[in-house]
Amino acid sequence: MELIEKINLIISIVFLICYSYQFIYIPVSLLAKRKEEPATDMTNDYAVLICARNEEEVIGDLIGSIKVQTYPSERIHVFVMADNCTDNTAEAARRAGATAYMRRDTLRVGKGYALERLLELIRTDHPEGFDGYFVFDADNILDPRYIEEMDRTFSCGHDIVTSYRNSKNYGDNWVSAGYALWFLRESRYLNGARYALGSSCAVSGTGFMFSKKVADEIAGWPYHLLTEDIEFSVDQITKGRKVAYCPEAVIYDEQPVKFEQSVTQRMRWAKGYVQVFRYYGSRLIKGCLRGSFSCFDMSMNIMPAFVLSAAAMISNLFAGIYGAFVFGDITVALKAFAEILTGIYSTMFILGAVTTVTEWKRIHTGTVKKILYAFTFPVFMFTYLPVSIAALFAKVEWKPVRHNITLRSIRSRRKEECPDLMRIAGN
């Protein structure tokens, strides 16, 4: 059984080599001074892209939050693709003031295909194009200064900009809090540090923009893997482009609350990461060999953590079975397994606790829940491992996630728990 201890030691060392740099991101994010970006004359024309499937309950709130932006409204054009909808999403979007298209395609399913079709239609109706394109999900709500702040960063010469991703329903339960805390950490301690160091950030699902130059280069939206956001990021990074970050631009996102729903979504993400590495792995490795830290960073974020953790779990499982049948003793394997779990929990707790403390005022729930969910965060992250392993063998398809948290429901929450959201809801 000494072999399993050596395997675990090797895995731990490799894990440390691969990810120790992310702990350096913490002091970098805390100590780095914000890059000063001059005010702009706010003359860029923007297209807002929203792909929605059965989102009539929430899409009006998103469009409403766009209509009250501090950025000149005549320079913001909202386009909605009602994708395979069976409800009145398109009608709701039009009532809210957006241009809505409808798409019916049960074979080419997913946000990537919907975005591709939406951009095709926009090019037909607006051949002159726009200076920049925002991408949001229908359940999002924007802070009133969102587009103005993104415009400031964009006008400094960045072709792709991502923003600070907050959540509408952090305090619903441990599942929604797990998602929300991860996205807060990703914004502050991954993208924030990357931007401060001059490396590339990464797009995460929603709340980002790209320039007309990028739109013309990619000729639409050729990203159709299960995680089209990561695919877009990796493709652009391997071409030498960097994604910028605007921490002042805050977007509020709705997180799943049901664990079964979470499993389905994270299986898609896990499968998507594998797909991205399969298609772009060689380009990432070549970029690493050329000295691109951004390529190394993206490589570490889409593959090794899962591989190393899965290897540790599987090797200890087989060691336990072997020990039980051959020696009638599984204590060594159980001890090693417990050490792995303790290590994972401790690491995730530190990351979650640091994020909770520093983002305390931006976490919209009560004090007790903020503290409690810092302890459940490692459990949420640990459940990612069996989900990821299952994704390797299961057939995973894109499935929509239902959203129903509206501004009306937010108004009914305690004001002291959600001051920023209450301010937006009051508009």
C-alpha positions as CSV (number, residue, x, y, z in Angstrom):
1,M,0.0,0.0,0.0
2,E,3.0,2.2,0.0
3,L,2.4,2.6,-3.7
4,I,-0.8,4.5,-3.2
5,E,0.9,6.9,-0.9
6,K,3.6,7.6,-3.5
7,I,0.9,8.1,-6.2
8,N,-0.9,10.6,-3.9
9,L,2.4,12.4,-3.2
10,I,3.2,12.7,-6.9
11,I,-0.3,14.0,-7.7
12,S,-0.1,16.5,-4.9
13,I,3.3,17.8,-6.2
14,V,2.0,18.1,-9.8
15,F,-1.2,19.8,-8.5
16,L,1.0,22.3,-6.6
17,I,3.2,23.0,-9.6
18,C,0.1,23.6,-11.8
19,Y,-1.9,25.8,-9.5
20,S,0.3,27.4,-6.9
21,Y,0.4,30.5,-9.1
22,Q,-3.3,31.1,-8.5
23,F,-2.6,31.7,-4.8
24,I,-0.3,34.5,-5.9
25,Y,-3.3,36.0,-7.7
26,I,-4.9,36.8,-4.3
27,P,-2.2,39.3,-3.1
28,V,-2.0,40.7,-6.6
29,S,-5.7,41.4,-6.7
30,L,-5.7,42.9,-3.2
31,L,-2.6,45.1,-3.7
32,A,-2.7,46.0,-7.4
33,K,-3.9,49.6,-8.2
34,R,-6.8,49.9,-10.5
35,K,-5.7,51.0,-14.0
36,E,-6.9,54.5,-14.6
37,E,-9.1,54.7,-17.7
38,P,-10.1,58.1,-19.0
39,A,-13.7,59.1,-19.5
40,T,-15.0,58.7,-23.1
41,D,-17.3,60.8,-25.1
42,M,-19.7,57.8,-25.3
43,T,-20.1,57.8,-29.0
44,N,-19.7,54.1,-29.7
45,D,-22.8,52.4,-31.0
46,Y,-23.5,49.0,-29.4
47,A,-25.6,46.0,-30.3
48,V,-26.9,43.9,-27.3
49,L,-27.2,40.2,-28.1
50,I,-29.6,38.1,-26.0
51,C,-30.4,34.5,-26.8
52,A,-33.4,33.3,-24.9
53,R,-35.4,30.1,-24.7
54,N,-38.7,30.3,-22.8
55,E,-37.6,33.4,-20.8
56,E,-40.8,35.5,-21.0
57,E,-40.8,35.9,-17.2
58,V,-37.4,37.6,-16.9
59,I,-36.4,39.0,-20.2
60,G,-38.4,42.2,-19.7
61,D,-36.4,43.0,-16.6
62,L,-33.1,42.7,-18.4
63,I,-34.2,44.9,-21.3
64,G,-35.6,47.3,-18.7
65,S,-32.2,47.5,-17.0
66,I,-30.6,48.2,-20.4
67,K,-33.1,51.0,-21.1
68,V,-32.2,52.9,-17.9
69,Q,-28.4,52.8,-18.5
70,T,-26.4,56.0,-18.0
71,Y,-25.0,55.4,-21.5
72,P,-26.9,57.3,-24.2
73,S,-29.9,55.1,-25.0
74,E,-29.9,56.0,-28.7
75,R,-26.6,54.3,-29.0
76,I,-27.8,51.0,-27.5
77,H,-29.7,48.6,-29.8
78,V,-31.2,45.5,-28.2
79,F,-31.6,42.3,-30.3
80,V,-33.2,39.1,-29.0
81,M,-33.2,35.7,-30.5
82,A,-36.2,33.7,-29.2
83,D,-34.6,30.3,-29.7
84,N,-37.0,27.3,-30.0
85,C,-39.4,29.0,-27.6
86,T,-42.8,27.6,-26.7
87,D,-43.8,30.6,-24.8
88,N,-44.1,34.4,-25.5
89,T,-40.5,35.4,-25.2
90,A,-40.4,37.2,-28.5
91,E,-43.5,39.2,-27.7
92,A,-42.3,40.1,-24.2
93,A,-39.0,41.3,-25.7
94,R,-40.8,43.4,-28.3
95,R,-43.0,44.9,-25.6
96,A,-39.9,45.9,-23.6
97,G,-38.5,47.7,-26.7
98,A,-36.2,45.1,-28.3
99,T,-35.9,43.8,-31.8
100,A,-36.8,40.2,-31.6
101,Y,-36.2,37.3,-34.0
102,M,-37.4,33.8,-33.8
103,R,-35.5,30.6,-34.6
104,R,-36.8,27.0,-35.0
105,D,-34.0,24.4,-35.2
106,T,-34.2,21.2,-33.2
107,L,-31.0,19.8,-34.7
108,R,-28.5,22.7,-34.2
109,V,-29.3,23.2,-30.5
110,G,-27.4,25.6,-28.2
111,K,-26.5,29.1,-27.4
112,G,-23.7,29.1,-29.9
113,Y,-26.0,28.3,-32.9
114,A,-28.5,30.9,-31.7
115,L,-25.9,33.6,-31.5
116,E,-24.6,32.7,-34.9
117,R,-28.1,33.1,-36.4
118,L,-28.7,36.3,-34.5
119,L,-25.5,37.9,-35.8
120,E,-26.4,36.8,-39.4
121,L,-29.8,38.5,-39.2
122,I,-28.2,41.7,-37.7
123,R,-25.7,41.8,-40.5
124,T,-28.5,41.6,-43.0
125,D,-30.6,44.3,-41.3
126,H,-27.7,46.5,-40.3
127,P,-24.9,46.0,-42.8
128,E,-22.9,48.9,-41.4
129,G,-22.5,46.9,-38.2
130,F,-21.9,48.3,-34.7
131,D,-18.7,49.4,-32.8
132,G,-19.2,46.7,-30.2
133,Y,-21.4,43.7,-29.3
134,F,-22.6,42.8,-25.8
135,V,-23.7,39.3,-24.9
136,F,-26.1,38.7,-22.0
137,D,-28.4,35.9,-20.8
138,A,-32.1,36.7,-20.5
139,D,-32.0,36.3,-16.7
140,N,-29.4,39.0,-16.2
141,I,-29.9,42.5,-14.7
142,L,-27.3,45.3,-15.3
143,D,-26.2,47.9,-12.9
144,P,-27.2,51.3,-14.3
145,R,-23.6,52.3,-15.1
146,Y,-22.7,48.9,-16.7
147,I,-22.4,49.9,-20.3
148,E,-20.8,53.3,-19.5
149,E,-18.1,51.5,-17.5
150,M,-17.5,48.8,-20.1
151,D,-17.3,51.6,-22.8
152,R,-14.5,53.2,-20.8
153,T,-12.4,50.0,-20.8
154,F,-13.4,49.2,-24.4
155,S,-12.4,52.7,-25.6
156,C,-8.8,52.1,-24.3
157,G,-8.2,49.8,-27.2
158,H,-9.4,46.4,-25.9
159,D,-11.2,44.2,-28.4
160,I,-12.8,42.0,-25.8
161,V,-13.9,43.0,-22.3
162,T,-15.6,41.0,-19.5
163,S,-17.2,42.3,-16.4
164,Y,-17.9,41.6,-12.7
165,R,-20.4,38.8,-12.3
166,N,-22.6,39.0,-9.2
167,S,-25.8,37.1,-8.4
168,K,-29.4,37.8,-7.9
169,N,-30.1,34.9,-5.5
170,Y,-26.9,34.2,-3.5
171,G,-28.8,33.4,-0.4
172,D,-31.4,31.0,-1.7
173,N,-29.5,27.9,-0.7
174,W,-26.0,26.2,-0.7
175,V,-26.2,25.4,-4.4
176,S,-26.9,29.0,-5.6
177,A,-24.4,30.3,-3.1
178,G,-21.8,27.8,-4.4
179,Y,-22.2,29.1,-7.9
180,A,-22.3,32.7,-6.9
181,L,-19.2,32.5,-4.7
182,W,-17.3,30.8,-7.5
183,F,-18.2,33.6,-10.0
184,L,-17.3,36.3,-7.4
185,R,-13.9,34.6,-7.0
186,E,-13.5,34.3,-10.7
187,S,-14.1,38.0,-11.2
188,R,-12.0,39.3,-8.3
189,Y,-9.2,36.8,-8.0
190,L,-8.8,35.3,-11.5
191,N,-9.8,38.0,-14.0
192,G,-8.8,40.8,-11.6
193,A,-5.3,39.5,-11.2
194,R,-4.9,38.5,-14.8
195,Y,-5.8,42.1,-15.9
196,A,-3.5,43.6,-13.3
197,L,-0.6,41.4,-14.5
198,G,-1.2,42.1,-18.2
199,S,-2.3,38.6,-18.9
200,S,-5.6,37.6,-20.6
201,C,-8.8,37.2,-18.7
202,A,-11.5,34.8,-19.7
203,V,-15.1,35.2,-20.8
204,S,-17.5,33.4,-18.5
205,G,-20.9,32.7,-20.1
206,T,-22.4,36.1,-19.9
207,G,-21.6,39.8,-19.3
208,F,-18.9,40.4,-22.0
209,M,-18.5,42.4,-25.2
210,F,-16.4,42.2,-28.3
211,S,-15.5,44.7,-31.0
212,K,-16.6,45.0,-34.6
213,K,-13.1,43.9,-35.6
214,V,-13.5,40.6,-33.7
215,A,-17.0,40.1,-35.2
216,D,-15.7,40.7,-38.7
217,E,-12.7,38.3,-38.1
218,I,-14.8,35.4,-36.8
219,A,-17.5,36.1,-39.4
220,G,-20.4,35.6,-37.0
221,W,-20.1,33.1,-34.2
222,P,-18.4,29.9,-35.1
223,Y,-18.3,28.5,-31.6
224,H,-20.7,25.6,-31.1
225,L,-19.1,23.4,-28.4
226,L,-21.0,22.8,-25.2
227,T,-19.0,25.7,-23.5
228,E,-19.0,28.2,-26.3
229,D,-17.7,31.0,-23.9
230,I,-14.5,29.1,-23.1
231,E,-14.1,28.1,-26.7
232,F,-14.3,31.8,-27.7
233,S,-11.8,32.8,-25.0
234,V,-9.3,30.0,-25.9
235,D,-9.6,30.7,-29.7
236,Q,-8.9,34.4,-29.2
237,I,-6.1,33.9,-26.7
238,T,-4.3,31.3,-28.9
239,K,-4.5,33.9,-31.7
240,G,-2.6,36.4,-29.5
241,R,-5.5,38.5,-28.3
242,K,-6.2,39.4,-24.7
243,V,-9.5,39.7,-22.9
244,A,-9.7,42.8,-20.6
245,Y,-11.6,43.1,-17.4
246,C,-13.8,45.9,-16.1
247,P,-14.6,45.5,-12.3
248,E,-16.8,48.5,-12.1
249,A,-19.3,47.0,-14.6
250,V,-21.5,44.8,-12.5
251,I,-24.0,42.2,-13.9
252,Y,-26.4,40.2,-11.7
253,D,-27.0,36.6,-12.8
254,E,-29.6,34.0,-11.5
255,Q,-28.1,30.8,-10.2
256,P,-29.7,27.3,-10.1
257,V,-31.1,26.3,-6.7
258,K,-31.9,22.6,-7.4
259,F,-29.0,20.2,-7.1
260,E,-30.4,18.0,-10.0
261,Q,-30.4,21.1,-12.2
262,S,-26.9,21.9,-11.1
263,V,-25.7,18.4,-12.0
264,T,-27.1,18.7,-15.5
265,Q,-25.5,22.1,-16.1
266,R,-22.1,21.2,-14.7
267,M,-22.0,18.0,-16.7
268,R,-22.4,20.2,-19.8
269,W,-19.6,22.4,-18.6
270,A,-17.3,19.5,-17.8
271,K,-18.0,17.8,-21.2
272,G,-17.4,21.2,-22.8
273,Y,-14.0,21.6,-21.2
274,V,-13.0,18.2,-22.5
275,Q,-14.2,19.3,-26.0
276,V,-12.3,22.5,-25.9
277,F,-9.1,20.8,-24.9
278,R,-9.6,18.2,-27.6
279,Y,-10.0,20.9,-30.3
280,Y,-7.7,23.6,-29.0
281,G,-5.2,21.6,-26.8
282,S,-2.4,21.6,-29.4
283,R,-2.8,25.3,-30.0
284,L,-2.6,26.0,-26.2
285,I,0.5,23.8,-25.8
286,K,2.2,25.6,-28.7
287,G,1.3,28.9,-27.1
288,C,2.8,27.7,-23.8
289,L,6.0,26.7,-25.6
290,R,6.2,30.1,-27.2
291,G,6.1,31.6,-23.7
292,S,2.5,32.7,-23.5
293,F,1.4,32.7,-19.9
294,S,-2.2,33.3,-21.0
295,C,-2.2,30.0,-22.9
296,F,-0.7,28.3,-19.8
297,D,-3.3,29.8,-17.6
298,M,-6.2,28.7,-19.8
299,S,-4.7,25.2,-20.1
300,M,-4.7,24.9,-16.3
301,N,-8.3,26.1,-16.1
302,I,-9.9,23.7,-18.5
303,M,-8.1,20.4,-17.9
304,P,-5.4,19.4,-15.3
305,A,-7.5,20.0,-12.1
306,F,-10.1,17.5,-13.2
307,V,-7.6,15.0,-14.5
308,L,-5.5,15.1,-11.3
309,S,-8.4,14.9,-8.9
310,A,-10.0,12.1,-10.9
311,A,-6.7,10.2,-10.9
312,A,-6.4,10.6,-7.1
313,M,-10.0,9.5,-6.5
314,I,-9.8,6.5,-8.9
315,S,-6.4,5.3,-7.6
316,N,-7.5,5.4,-4.0
317,L,-10.7,3.6,-4.9
318,F,-8.9,0.8,-6.5
319,A,-6.4,0.7,-3.7
320,G,-9.2,0.3,-1.2
321,I,-10.8,-2.5,-3.2
322,Y,-7.4,-4.3,-3.7
323,G,-6.6,-3.9,0.0
324,A,-9.9,-5.3,1.1
325,F,-9.7,-8.4,-1.1
326,V,-6.0,-9.2,-0.9
327,F,-5.0,-8.1,2.6
328,G,-8.4,-7.7,4.3
329,D,-7.3,-4.2,5.3
330,I,-8.5,-0.9,3.7
331,T,-7.3,1.5,6.4
332,V,-4.3,2.8,4.4
333,A,-6.5,3.6,1.5
334,L,-9.2,5.1,3.7
335,K,-6.6,7.3,5.4
336,A,-5.2,8.4,2.1
337,F,-8.7,9.1,0.8
338,A,-9.5,11.1,3.9
339,E,-6.3,13.2,3.5
340,I,-7.3,14.0,-0.1
341,L,-10.8,15.1,0.9
342,T,-9.4,17.2,3.8
343,G,-6.9,18.8,1.4
344,I,-9.6,19.7,-1.1
345,Y,-11.9,21.0,1.5
346,S,-9.2,23.1,3.2
347,T,-8.1,24.6,-0.1
348,M,-11.6,25.4,-1.3
349,F,-12.6,26.8,2.1
350,I,-9.6,29.2,2.1
351,L,-10.5,30.4,-1.4
352,G,-14.2,30.8,-0.5
353,A,-13.5,32.5,2.9
354,V,-11.1,35.0,1.4
355,T,-13.6,35.9,-1.3
356,T,-16.5,36.1,1.2
357,V,-14.5,38.5,3.4
358,T,-13.2,40.8,0.6
359,E,-16.5,40.8,-1.4
360,W,-18.7,41.0,1.8
361,K,-20.6,44.2,0.8
362,R,-21.3,42.8,-2.7
363,I,-22.8,39.6,-1.4
364,H,-26.5,40.1,-1.2
365,T,-27.7,38.0,1.7
366,G,-27.7,38.1,5.5
367,T,-24.6,37.7,7.7
368,V,-25.4,34.2,8.9
369,K,-25.8,32.9,5.4
370,K,-22.6,34.6,4.2
371,I,-20.7,32.7,7.0
372,L,-22.6,29.4,6.5
373,Y,-22.1,29.3,2.8
374,A,-18.4,29.8,3.1
375,F,-18.3,26.4,4.8
376,T,-20.6,24.7,2.3
377,F,-18.7,26.1,-0.7
378,P,-16.0,23.4,-0.6
379,V,-18.8,20.8,-0.5
380,F,-20.4,22.3,-3.6
381,M,-17.0,22.3,-5.4
382,F,-16.3,18.7,-4.4
383,T,-19.5,17.6,-6.0
384,Y,-18.0,18.8,-9.3
385,L,-15.7,15.8,-9.3
386,P,-18.2,13.0,-9.6
387,V,-20.2,15.1,-12.0
388,S,-17.1,15.6,-14.2
389,I,-16.3,11.9,-14.1
390,A,-19.9,11.0,-15.1
391,A,-19.7,13.5,-17.9
392,L,-16.9,11.6,-19.5
393,F,-19.1,8.6,-20.1
394,A,-22.6,10.2,-20.4
395,K,-24.1,11.7,-23.5
396,V,-24.4,15.3,-22.7
397,E,-26.5,17.8,-24.6
398,W,-27.3,21.4,-24.2
399,K,-30.4,21.9,-22.1
400,P,-32.0,25.3,-21.0
401,V,-32.1,26.3,-17.4
402,R,-35.4,27.9,-16.3
403,H,-35.2,31.3,-14.7
404,N,-38.0,33.0,-12.7
405,I,-36.4,35.5,-10.3
406,T,-37.9,38.8,-11.4
407,L,-37.4,42.3,-10.1
408,R,-40.8,42.0,-8.6
409,S,-39.7,39.1,-6.5
410,I,-36.5,40.9,-5.5
411,R,-38.5,43.9,-4.2
412,S,-40.1,41.5,-1.7
413,R,-36.8,40.6,-0.2
414,R,-35.3,42.4,2.8
415,K,-33.8,45.7,1.8
416,E,-30.7,45.2,4.0
417,E,-29.9,42.0,2.3
418,C,-30.0,43.3,-1.3
419,P,-29.3,47.1,-1.3
420,D,-27.9,47.3,-4.8
421,L,-30.6,45.1,-6.3
422,M,-33.3,47.0,-4.4
423,R,-31.9,50.2,-6.0
424,I,-32.1,48.7,-9.5
425,A,-35.5,47.2,-8.7
426,G,-36.8,50.6,-7.7
427,N,-36.1,52.0,-11.2
